Amino acid sequence: MKLKMIVFNCILIVILTGCARPLKMSSPSTLQLSGINQHPYTAGLFVPQTVNEFVYVKATSLFNKISYPIGEQTHLIFKKNLPFVFKSVAEVSSIMPDLNVDIVIKPSIVKFSSTIWDSAYKKSYSAVIVYHIDVYNENGEKILMRTAAGNAQISKGELALKKDICAEVAQIAMEEAVKKIIQELSKAEELQHIK
């Protein structure tokens, strides 16, 4: 009898706490940018472990949660799109890299949130992300800071899969914020003559 109560309580705890279902996010796309001034530098991309492992968990019902791999996706989006604004990009392990890089870009996630509205006929999803980047010279001195927000909203019919739309709207918000950061880096006077 005692064993049955223990098993029952364990099952009840799992049901009440819910399980966070991880979102599968698509590979980041190459952003559509025009008029970007590419700097003739090799940039190091330093993504701290806390950023890379950042996961946002959203309760979608009393018993279900969705986990967004925001940090991992952030890393991939920056890695794929920083070459728009720098001659080359290499991953580095600190703001004082061993590699031959001219500057280091360190992104951080200030905020991420998502909202899901369910109605009888339509579902609306939105996501907001705020990124902050610090740029360091080859001596490890901070020379530039920028912050940018990305917003996205999608409405779909009742038959659309919630997880797919949540991933899509988060991806759009992240790409919008990264696009703004790349545009800012392209125009930054602090990066005109760092050598």
C-alpha positions as CSV (number, residue, x, y, z in Angstrom):
1,M,0.0,0.0,0.0
2,K,2.8,2.4,0.9
3,L,4.5,1.7,-2.5
4,K,1.3,2.5,-4.3
5,M,1.0,5.8,-2.5
6,I,4.6,6.7,-3.4
7,V,4.1,5.9,-7.0
8,F,0.8,7.8,-7.1
9,N,2.4,10.9,-5.5
10,C,5.3,10.8,-7.9
11,I,3.0,10.7,-10.9
12,L,0.9,13.4,-9.4
13,I,3.9,15.7,-8.9
14,V,5.0,15.1,-12.6
15,I,1.6,15.9,-13.8
16,L,1.2,19.1,-11.7
17,T,4.6,20.5,-12.4
18,G,4.3,19.7,-16.1
19,C,7.0,19.0,-18.5
20,A,8.8,21.6,-20.5
21,R,8.7,20.5,-24.1
22,P,11.8,21.9,-26.0
23,L,11.1,23.9,-29.1
24,K,12.9,22.9,-32.2
25,M,14.0,26.1,-33.9
26,S,15.1,26.2,-37.5
27,S,18.6,27.1,-38.6
28,P,19.0,30.8,-38.6
29,S,18.7,32.5,-42.0
30,T,21.1,34.9,-43.5
31,L,19.6,38.3,-43.0
32,Q,18.5,40.5,-45.9
33,L,20.7,43.6,-45.4
34,S,21.7,46.3,-47.8
35,G,24.0,49.3,-47.5
36,I,26.1,47.7,-44.8
37,N,29.6,49.1,-44.4
38,Q,31.9,46.1,-43.9
39,H,34.8,46.9,-41.6
40,P,38.2,45.5,-42.6
41,Y,38.7,43.7,-39.3
42,T,38.7,40.2,-37.9
43,A,36.1,40.1,-35.2
44,G,36.1,37.6,-32.4
45,L,32.7,36.4,-31.3
46,F,32.6,35.6,-27.5
47,V,29.3,34.1,-26.4
48,P,29.5,33.6,-22.6
49,Q,28.3,30.2,-21.3
50,T,25.4,31.9,-19.5
51,V,24.2,33.3,-22.8
52,N,24.7,30.1,-24.7
53,E,22.7,28.1,-22.1
54,F,19.9,30.6,-21.7
55,V,16.5,28.9,-21.9
56,Y,13.1,30.6,-21.6
57,V,10.3,28.5,-20.3
58,K,6.7,29.5,-21.0
59,A,3.6,27.8,-19.4
60,T,1.1,27.1,-22.2
61,S,-1.5,25.5,-19.9
62,L,-1.7,24.3,-16.3
63,F,0.2,21.1,-17.2
64,N,2.3,22.1,-20.2
65,K,5.4,24.3,-20.7
66,I,7.5,25.1,-23.7
67,S,11.2,25.8,-23.4
68,Y,12.8,28.1,-25.9
69,P,16.6,27.6,-26.6
70,I,17.1,31.3,-26.9
71,G,20.8,31.3,-26.0
72,E,21.8,28.6,-28.5
73,Q,19.8,30.3,-31.2
74,T,21.4,33.7,-30.3
75,H,24.8,32.2,-30.7
76,L,24.0,30.8,-34.2
77,I,22.3,34.0,-35.5
78,F,25.3,36.2,-34.5
79,K,27.8,33.7,-35.9
80,K,26.0,33.5,-39.2
81,N,25.4,37.2,-39.7
82,L,28.4,39.1,-38.2
83,P,30.4,38.5,-41.4
84,F,28.1,41.2,-43.0
85,V,29.9,43.8,-41.0
86,F,33.4,42.4,-40.5
87,K,35.9,40.9,-42.9
88,S,36.0,37.7,-41.0
89,V,34.6,36.3,-37.7
90,A,36.2,33.7,-35.4
91,E,34.8,32.3,-32.2
92,V,36.9,33.2,-29.1
93,S,36.8,32.1,-25.5
94,S,37.2,35.4,-23.7
95,I,37.3,39.2,-24.3
96,M,41.2,38.8,-24.4
97,P,41.5,36.2,-27.2
98,D,44.6,34.2,-28.1
99,L,43.7,34.3,-31.7
100,N,44.7,37.1,-34.1
101,V,41.5,39.2,-33.9
102,D,41.2,42.9,-34.0
103,I,38.0,43.3,-31.9
104,V,35.7,41.1,-29.8
105,I,31.9,41.1,-29.9
106,K,30.2,39.9,-26.7
107,P,26.4,39.6,-27.0
108,S,24.1,39.3,-24.0
109,I,20.3,38.7,-23.6
110,V,18.7,41.5,-21.7
111,K,15.2,40.2,-22.0
112,F,13.0,37.7,-23.8
113,S,9.3,37.2,-23.5
114,S,6.5,35.6,-25.4
115,T,2.8,35.8,-25.3
116,I,0.2,33.4,-26.7
117,W,-3.5,34.5,-27.1
118,D,-6.0,31.8,-27.8
119,S,-9.4,32.7,-29.1
120,A,-12.2,30.6,-30.6
121,Y,-11.1,31.2,-34.2
122,K,-7.5,32.5,-34.1
123,K,-4.3,32.2,-32.2
124,S,-1.9,35.1,-31.9
125,Y,1.7,34.8,-30.8
126,S,4.2,37.5,-30.1
127,A,7.8,37.6,-28.9
128,V,10.1,40.4,-27.7
129,I,13.9,40.1,-27.3
130,V,16.4,42.7,-26.2
131,Y,20.1,42.2,-27.0
132,H,23.0,44.1,-25.7
133,I,26.5,43.9,-27.2
134,D,29.8,45.0,-25.9
135,V,32.7,45.5,-28.3
136,Y,36.3,45.2,-27.0
137,N,39.6,46.1,-28.7
138,E,42.5,43.7,-28.8
139,N,43.6,44.9,-25.4
140,G,40.3,43.9,-23.8
141,E,39.1,47.6,-23.4
142,K,35.4,48.2,-24.0
143,I,35.1,50.6,-27.0
144,L,31.4,50.3,-27.9
145,M,28.1,49.3,-26.5
146,R,24.8,48.9,-28.3
147,T,21.3,47.6,-27.3
148,A,18.6,46.6,-29.7
149,A,15.1,45.1,-29.5
150,G,13.3,42.8,-31.8
151,N,9.5,42.4,-31.9
152,A,7.3,39.9,-33.8
153,Q,3.7,38.9,-33.9
154,I,2.0,36.2,-35.9
155,S,-1.7,35.2,-36.1
156,K,-2.6,31.7,-37.3
157,G,-5.8,29.6,-37.6
158,E,-6.9,27.2,-35.0
159,L,-5.2,24.2,-36.7
160,A,-1.7,25.7,-36.6
161,L,0.8,23.9,-34.4
162,K,1.5,26.0,-31.3
163,K,5.2,24.9,-31.0
164,D,6.0,25.7,-34.6
165,I,4.5,29.1,-34.4
166,C,6.2,29.9,-31.0
167,A,9.6,29.0,-32.6
168,E,8.8,31.0,-35.7
169,V,7.8,34.2,-33.9
170,A,10.8,34.0,-31.6
171,Q,13.2,33.5,-34.6
172,I,11.7,36.6,-36.3
173,A,12.1,38.7,-33.2
174,M,15.8,37.6,-32.7
175,E,16.6,38.2,-36.4
176,E,15.1,41.7,-36.2
177,A,17.2,42.6,-33.2
178,V,20.4,41.2,-34.7
179,K,19.7,43.2,-37.9
180,K,19.5,46.4,-35.9
181,I,22.8,45.6,-34.2
182,I,24.5,44.9,-37.5
183,Q,23.3,48.2,-38.9
184,E,24.5,50.0,-35.8
185,L,27.9,48.4,-36.0
186,S,28.2,49.2,-39.6
187,K,27.7,53.0,-38.9
188,A,29.7,53.1,-35.6
189,E,32.4,55.8,-35.7
190,E,34.2,53.9,-32.9
191,L,35.0,51.2,-35.3
192,Q,36.3,53.4,-38.2
193,H,40.0,53.4,-37.1
194,I,40.8,50.9,-34.4
195,K,44.2,49.8,-35.8
